């Protein structure tokens, strides 16, 4: 029984301090809540102050420890201020999740404007570099950095080629950072497939009534669309001592889609 307890304890995050960008809703919110449930103090960051403050308040009301900080991850000064807020409020920083991302444009690459392209790269790629560098400077005691990628990084992505290209670059950065920040900081990525969050449905103009048809079209081997908690569980694992010998990996969470 003692060995079983030791194994279970290795998944705990007590004493850890985490920052989750894009944490106001969807996958980011699910990860923030899961990290808090596992024992971490969590800084929830996103552009919309009301959303991150609401998530933080809910975590605190449930017995966890959380702080909401409105942050534009494309602003390096704001990201530095975010790391400072984590250190000031909770005393340290040991987990950083680059989750903020997305794109307003959906369509062929031939029709993308220069602004839509640059906005996509700034949010989905450059912000990962900015966030990782800022977090690494604060992780004096070591830590774990997780980049949220996408299965669209793995191949052709008609309609989202710009987004897929940015996420493919994120996967590459994950591997490079894992070497450059070793041995004290681990860097991994999670690439989910179809998870119909509100942002996802809004981007594609879908309603809940459209989801059964989406599932049929995707033909997910495990028979259902993804949920934000599917990603959150992997994020907790990769943040925990149980994953202490894992770095430079891209974890696919897709229900079996490849």
HUWO-V520586 format. One record per residue. OMEGA is omega as a letter, one per 40 degrees, with the letter a starting at -180 (NA if undefined). Layout:
# HUWO-V520586
OMEGA, OMEGA
This chain:
# HUWO-V520586
a, i, i, i, i, i, i, a, a, i, a, a, a, i, i, i, a, i, i, i, a, a, a, a, i, a, a, i, i, i, i, a, a, i, i, i, i, i, a, i, a, i, a, a, i, a, a, a, a, a, a, i, i, i, i, i, i, i, i, i, i, i, i, i, a, i, i, a, i, a, i, a, i, i, a, i, i, i, i, i, i, i, i, i, i, a, a, a, a, i, a, i, a, i, i, i, i, a, a, a, i, i, i, a, i, a, a, i, i, a, a, i, i, a, i, i, a, i, i, a, a, a, a, a, a, i, i, i, i, a, a, i, i, a, a, i, a, a, a, i, a, i, a, i, a, i, i, a, a, i, i, i, a, a, a, a, a, a, a, a, i, i, i, i, i, a, i, i, i, i, i, i, i, a, i, i, a, i, a, a, i, e, a, i, i, a, i, i, i, i, i, i, a, i, a, i, i, i, i, a, i, a, a, i, a, i, i, a, a, a, i, i, i, i, i, a, a, a, a, a, a, i, i, i, a, i, i, i, i, i, a, i, i, i, i, i, a, i, a, i, i, a, a, i, i, i, i, a, i, a, i, i, a, a, i, i, a, NA
